[in-house]
Amino acid sequence: MCQKYAENARKRFNFYLDAILSQDSSAALDFILQAKPLAEAGEKLLRSIEHKQEALLWERPTIRNILNPSRFYVREKLQEVEIPLRGIAIASTSCPSFPVAMMKKLQADTLHDLKRRIHDQLEQLERFAPFYTRKKKERSLKEAFWPLETIFHEDLLAFFFVDCLKLLQENTEAIEECKRESCYTESSGGSQIKWSCDILCIKPSKTSLYFAVKCSLSLGLAVLLGLLFNEREACWAGLINAISFVRGRQATFTVANDRAQSTAMGSIYGILCCFIFKEVEDLSFLSLLPWLVFTSFLRHSRMYGQAGGISAAIGALLILGRKDYGPPIILTSPARAATLAKLKLSLGLGSLQECIEDLVLFDNQIASMSPKLRKKQSKLKSHVKKLEKFIEEAQLEPNFWFIPFNGACYGKLLRSLSNMENLSLFMSNIIESLSLILQCFDLDLEELRKPMKGLEKDLKIFKKKFGKSLHFHNKHDIEFGTSARENDSRGLDSEKEETESIVDSFLQNSNELSSKIAAMTGLIEDHQKLRGQVTVCLGGLGFCISSLLREVKEMEKEFQELIKLEHPSSHVIV
């Protein structure tokens, strides 16, 4: 699957880059349309890899595998390729027209060299072979930055695209470096420090302990109730309970329905076979063989799945494999997926606001803040992922007496939240790169203080406006159909003007900073590179700010549409 994903990523990269560099709008649209199904397939491959990587620990359980389970966490490494590709996709699909004018300012042969390098790296990753190291020195992407001096509003998208290219190049190389480090560690035999770290991996996590305790209590209680009900057959109570264990949450009503129907089918089959073999009860178990074959097909069906197949097999087994059948009944009351989707939407928006609030420009402590921010970004990613899962479950749940679940509205909200998650991640990467670039050169920061203060002020205003737009994320608002923007009577024109003023001010301060760096550094080659890299970073940051403000406004409209559908009596101004 990793090989298939690498092939998928390579094809997508080629299509997106061909679209951006295309001289014709129809050809560019054709490239983008060809990349769309590949992007969906790539996301499915990443999910499949995640589902299977935990099982790798137990296929051939060696001490090395158990001590160091992170060896198999390849999805996290592949995400380093997926995230920049999503950024490139955003850039290519947001282009208003082709060809992109700013691309003519870049050195064409440098971009083609970059495309070939990334293409080769993805191809080598596809083959699981080390990347070929060229002895000949090739021009890097930094040289393509030299002609970029001034940032215009219409060029923001292209600056963001170049930022994503740089990130993709760095990340594909980082994957290979990580792979080599892993090989070196294995071949060197490991040190005492390595072993001490590996031993710590045996320590179970809080989630694992919670799951183990819950299973133990559940099994113990089931057997205890079984003993009270029927001491001779108490062990079957534990079996019925154990087959329902699963790590993580399932689509409860859907799975329960599948299990109920499959258990009924298995029980009916068992009763029919008992009637047929009533004269020769000792041979009745032979009728299990065709049923087990049938349930193996049932497990792979879309209607019943694994839960239904196992339940059908157990239903027949309990009747044909023993006598005096009488299992205990245990009642549960799980939470609905629709309710959990609302909760995750609220938590996701709250986490997004925290990630944006933690973004700081020109901070000397950026390195120490990065782990804290990465942790919040990981939390946001987890909320988005669970929201997607709950939306899928909620669409399959029966409504009963509840309000029908609006899957279309929640799907739009999920797309907007996912886009903003990606954009916030790009912003943090760009800010970190910008800080590192400025630290590499000996510049008089006092001379740059005015435009830097202006950029910091612009970012602060952006965060304030973005946070204000996210006030509707409160779960109480979602549940009861109220909106924090009900009393806001400002028109769309004023909102648009405010957004444009923030972006325009940011561009003005960015160009002033770039000009002052040019005046301070002169024509020195390394300093020309510095100015070009700073310009690209600021341009990409401007695109992220503009896109986030636009996306959060769209999300607010979608949220208000959801309130109208679920609570028609509520008064919401769109």
N, C-alpha and C positions, 0 to 999 in steps of 0.2 A: 504493500500500500504506500510506503514511503517512496518507492520508485515511481509508482503511478502519480503520486502527488507532485514529485519533482518534475515529471514530464508535463503534467498539467500546468504547473507554475511557469515552466519555460515557454509553453505555447501562449499562455495568457500574457506574459511579459512581451513577447514578440508582437502580439496583436495590438496591445495598448500602445507600445512605442511606435508601431507603424501608423496607428491612428493619429497620435500627436504630431508626427513628422509628415503626415499626409498633406499633399497639396490640393486635395479635392475633398469637399464635404461628403459627397456620396460614398467615396472610397473609405473615408474615416468612419462613417456610420456603419459600413459593412464590416470593418474590422472590429468595432465595438460590439456589434450584434453577434459576431462569431465568438467573442470572448465571454459573453454573458452566460451561456450554458456551461462553459468551462469553469467559471467562477462558482456556480452552484455545485458542480461536481467536485471542485476542490474543497468546498466547505463540508460536503458529505464525507469525503475521504478523511478529513481531519477528525470528524466525529467518530468515524469507524476506527481510526488509529487510537483515539482516546479510549474507546470502549474495549479494545483488545489489549492495550498495553499492560493493564493490571493482570490479565491472565498470563502474560509472559513469565511472570515470577514463578508460576506453578507448573509450567509445561515440562521444564527440566530443572527442578529446584536444586541448585548447587549452593554451597555456602557463599560464594562470591555474589550470586544473584540476590540471596536473601539479605546479605549484609549491605549491599549497595543497590537498592531498588531503583534509584534515580537513573541508572544506566539505561533503563527502558523508556524514560520519559521523553520520547522523541517529539511528541506533539508540541511541547513548549519550544523546542528548537525550530520546528517547522513554522511556528507562529512568527518567528523572526523574519521569515520570508513572506508570510501571508499579509502581515500588517502593511509593509511598504507597497505590496501589490494592490491592496485595497486603496491606498492613497493615490497610486497611479491611476487606478480605475476611476476614482472620484474626479481626478484632474481631467482625464480623457472624456468622461461623460458630461463634464461641466463646461466644456469649450463651446462658446456661442457660435464660432465659425472657424473654418479651416482655410488656408494654413494658419498656424499660430504665429503671429508676427514676431514675437520676441525670440523665437527659435532661430531666426536668421542672424541674431546677434551672437549666438553661440557658434563655436567652431564645429562645423558639420562632421569633419573626420574624427574629432574627439568624441562626439556623441556616438558615432558608429563604432568606434573602438570600445567605448563603454558597453554598448549593446552586445558586442561580441564577447567581451570578458564575462559579463553577467550570464549570458547565454551558455558559455563554456562551463562556468561554475555550476549552474543548475544541471547541465548535462552530466557533469562528473558526479554530482550528488545523486543523480538518477541511477548511475552505475555503481554507486558506493565505492568509488575509486578516489585516491587523493588527487587534489587539483594539481594540474601541471604548472610548475613554476618557471616562468620565462626568464631567461638570463638577460634578454634585451630589455632595456628600460623603456617603458611605454608612457606616454603622456597620461596623467591622471585627470580625473574630472575637475580637479582644482583649477587646471589651466583653462577650462571652459568658462570659469567664472570671471576671467580678467575683463572682458568687455562690458560686464554688467556693473554699471555705475549708478544709475538713477532708477528708482522704482515708480512706475506709473500704475494707476488703478487697474487698467486693462491687462497689465502684465502679472498681477498677483497669482493667477492660476498657473502660469508658466513657472514662476519662482517656486511655487509649492511642488510642482512636478519635478523640478530639478532637485529639490530637497529630498523627495521620496526616492529618486534615483540614487542619490548619494547614500541614503539610509539602506537601500536594498543592496548596494555594492558592499557596504561595510558589514551588513548582517550575513550575506552569503559567505564572505570571507571568515567571519566570526564562527559560523557553524563548522567550517573546516578546521579552524584552530582548536575549537573545543573538541573535535573528533580526534585530532592528533594528540591533544593533551590526555584524552581518555586512553588512547593506545599506549602512550608513554607510561602512564600510571600502571597499566596492566603488565607491561613488559618489564618494568623496573622492580616488580615484586612487592612494592608498597613499603612504607615506613611505619614506625611506631605511631606517628601522628595520624597517618592514613587509617591504620587499624582502629585507633581510638575513635575516629570520626565514624567509621563503618559500624562499630559496635553501638554507637548512639542511634544508628538507623533502626536497630532492633526495637528500641523503645517505642511502644505504640502511641499513636496520637490520641487526642481527646475524643475525636470522632469515632476511632476504632474501639476505644474502651467503652464508649457509650453504646455502640452497636452490640458489643459482646455482652455487656451487662443486660441490655434490653432482651437479647435472645435468650440468655440464661434464665432470667426471671420469667419470661413468657413460657419457655419449655417447662420450667419447674412448676409453674402454676397450672399449666395444661395437664401435666402428669398427676399433680395433686388432686385436681378436680376429677380426673379419670379414675383415680383410686377411690375417691368418695362415691363415684357413680357405679363403677364396676371394677373391683380389684383385679380380676383375672385379665381383663382386656385393657388395662390402663395404658399400656405402652402405645396403643394406637392413637391415643389422644396427642401424644408427643409428635407422632409422624404427621398427622393432619396439620398440626401447627407448624412443623419444621419446613414443610414444602412451600409455605407461603413467605418464608424469610427472603428478603432481598436487601442489599445494601443500597441506601438511597431511597428516594420516594418514587412511587409508581402512580400511573393514572388510575386512582383507586376504583372509581365506579366502573370504568371500562374493563379493568382487569378482573374485578369481582364478577362482572357480568359474564366475561369469558369463562372464568372458572366455574361459575354456577351452571352455565349451559353445558360445558364439557364434562363436568362431574355427573350431570344428569344423563348425558349420552353414555358415559362409561357405566353408570349404574344400571341403566336400561339394558345395555349390552350384557352386563353381568347377569342380570335376572333372566334374560332370554336364554343365555348359555346354561344357567343352572336348571332351567326347565327342560332344555334339550338333553342335558347329561344327568338328569335326575336318577337314572338307573345305574349310572357308573360315575359316582361323584369323584372318585379318585382320578379320573381322566379329564375332569372339567378344566383343569389348569391349562390343558393343551389349547383351549380356545383363546388363551391370552396371546398366543404367538401372532395370529393375523391382526389382533387388535393393537399390539405393540407396533407392528408395521404401519398400520393406519395412523396411529397417533404420532409416529415419526414424521409423516407428511403433514399432519395437523399442526405440529410445532412450527413448521416453516410457512404456514399459511398466513395471509395478511389479516384474516378475520379473527382467528383465535390466538395465534402466536404461541410462544413458548409456555406461557401460563396455562393456556387452554389445553395444549397437548399433554402437559404433565398431569393436569387435573383429570383429563379423560382416562389416562393410563391408571392413575391411582384409584379413580372411581370404580373401574372394572376389577382392579387387583384386590381391593378391599372385600369385594363380594366373592370373587372366584378363588381367592387365595386363602380364605379362612372361613370359619363358621361363627355364628352368633355375632353378626355385625351390629355395632351400636356405638358410634362415635359421639363425643360430647359436642355441644354447640357453643361457640364463643362469639359474642357480639362486640363489634367495634364501631366507633363513630369518627371516621377520618374527616379532615378538612377538605372542602371542595377546591378544585384547581382554580376555578374562577375567582374565589376569594384570595387564594395565594397569588394569583396573577396581579390583582390589584395591589397587594402588599409589596410584591417584588417591583412593580412599577414605581411605587412610592419610594422604596429603598434605593432603587437604581438612580432615580433623579436626585435623591439626597446625596448619594455617593458621587454622582457627577459634579454636583455643586462643590463638594469638598475637594475634588481633584482640581477644579478650576481655581478655587480659592487659594490653593497651595502653590500656584504658579507665581514665581518671582523672577524678575529680570535683573541681571547684573549683580547677582548676590555672590559674595565670596564663599558662602557656606552652601553653594549649590550641590556639592558632592555629598555633604552630610545629610542634606534634605532629600536627596534622590531616593534612598531606600524607603523612607517614610511615604513619599509620593507613590513609588512603585507598589507599595503594599495597598494603598488606597485604590490605585488603578486596577490591581488584581481583584480587589473586593468589588469594584464596579463591573468588571468583566464577569465575575461570578453571578452578580445580580442579573445582568443582561442574559446570560446563558440560561439561568433558571427561569427567567421570565419567558423566554422562548419555549422552554419545555412545558411550563404551566399553560401557556396559550394553546399549545398543541393538545394538551390533555383536556382543557376546558371545552374545546370545540367538539370533543368526543363524548363529553359527559351528558347524561340526560338532564333536562332542565327541572323536571318535577314541578314544584311550586315556586321555583326561583325565577328571577328575571333572566330572560334569554341572554346568553353571552354574545357580545358583539365582537366576533373574531376579526372582522375586517378593520374595525377601528383600532383594536389592540395590535393588529399586525402593522398598521401605519405607525403607531406609537413606538413599537419595537424597532422598526426601521430607523426612525428618527433618533431614538436613544442609542442604537448601535452606531449610527453615523457620528453622533456627538462623542461617543466613547472613543472612536478611532481618531477624531479630530483633536480631542484633548490629549491623547497619547502622542500625536504628531507634535502638538505644541510643546509638550514637556521635552521631547527629543530635540526639537529645534532650539529651545531655550538653553538646554544643557550644552549643545554644540556651540552656540553663540558664546556662552561664558567661557568654554574651553579655548575657543579661537582667540578671544581677547586676552586671555591669560598667557597665551603662547608668545605674545609680542610685547615688547617693552614700550608702552605708550603712556603718555601723560594723561591720566584719566581726568585730571582737573580741567583740561582743555575740552574734554568731551562731556563734562558734567551737565551742561544745559540740555543738549539733545537727549542724553540718557535719562535725565529727570523727566523730560517731556514724554519719553516712551513709557517710563514707569507710571506716570500719571495717566496716560492713555490706557494702559493695561488695567489700572485700578478702576477707571471709569467703566471699562468693558466688563470687568468682573462684577461691578455693582449692578449694571444693567442686566447682565446675564442672570445673576442671582435673583433679581427682582422678577424676571420673567419666569423663574422656576418656583415661585411661591405657590403655584397651584399644585405642587406635588404632594401636599399633605394628604395622608390616607383618609382623613375625615372628609376632605373635599371630594375625593373620588367616591367614597361610600354614599355620601348624602347629597351629592349633586350641587355643591356650591363651588364657586370659583373666586379666587382672590382678585380676579380682574373684572368682576361684575360692575363695580362702581367706577372703573376706569373708562372715561368717555373720550379719551384722545383718539383722533382719527388715524387711519393707516398711513396717511401722508406724513404726519408728524413723527410717527414711529420710524418710517423709512428715512426721513431727514436726520433723525438722531443717530441712526445706525451709520449713515453715510458720513456724518460729521466725525464720528469716532474713528472710522477707517481713514478718512482724509487727514485728520490730525496725526494719526499714527504714521501714515506715509510721509507727511511733511517732516516729522521729527526723524524718521528713518533716513530720508535723503540728506537731511542736515548732518546727521551723524556720519554717513558715508562720505560726504564732502569734506568734513573736518578731518577724517582719517586720511583722505587723499592729500589734503594740504599739509598734514603733519609728516607723512611718510614719503612723499615725492614719488620718484619713478623707480624706486628699489623693487626688484622683481618679487621678493618674498612679501613685501608690503602690498604690492598690487594683488597678489593672491589673497592677502588678508582682506583687503577691501571687497574683492569679489565675493569671498565666502560670507562676509558680514552682510553684504547686500542681498545675497540669496537667502540667508537665514531670515532676515527681516521681511523680505518679500513673502516667503512661505508662512511666516507668522501672521502677516497681514491677511493672507488668504484664509487661514484658520479662524481668525477673529471674525472676519466677514461671514464665513460659512456658518460658524456657530450661532451668530446672532440671527441669521436667516433661518437656520434649522430650528432654533428654539421658538421662533415666532410661528413656524409651520406646525410645530408640535403643540403649541398652545391652541391653535385652531382645531387640531385633531382632538385634543382633550375636551374642548368645549363642544365639539360635535358628539363625543361620547356621552357627555352629561345630558345633552338634549335627547339622545336616544334612550338613555336609561332613566332619566328623570324629566319627562316632558313638561312638568309643571314648574320647573326651576327656571329662573330668569337669567340668561347668560348672554352677554354682548359679545358677538364675534367680530 
